[in-house]
Amino acid sequence: MDEYVDQNVLKWVESIWSTYDKDGDDKLNKYEARCFCDDHMEGKIDQSNFPEMWDLMDRDKSGDLDRNELARMITWFKIRGI
């Protein structure tokens, strides 16, 4: 997955972040990220491919996603018209 992050995507992620960061730790765990994907990825990321996509999204292998990691993934889909 590319390093580029669309700044408009990042702003959008920041605007809805608190909706999904249920525990308020400023990161999305797998459950929180799945909720985001269910609501916004229109089936592009589902139960069958979530583990593979998680590995691609969690660039630093921390076990959580930060805003940039999530925005990078959305940008990746957007650039490819997926």
Sequence and secondary structure as in RCSB ss.txt:
>XXXX:A:sequence
MDEYVDQNVLKWVESIWSTYDKDGDDKLNKYEARCFCDDHMEGKIDQSNFPEMWDLMDRDKSGDLDRNELARMIT
WFKIRGI
>XXXX:A:secstr
  S   HHHHHHHHHHHHHH TT SSSB HHHHHHHHHHHSTTSS TTTHHHHHHHH TT SSSB HHHHHHHHH
HHHHTT 
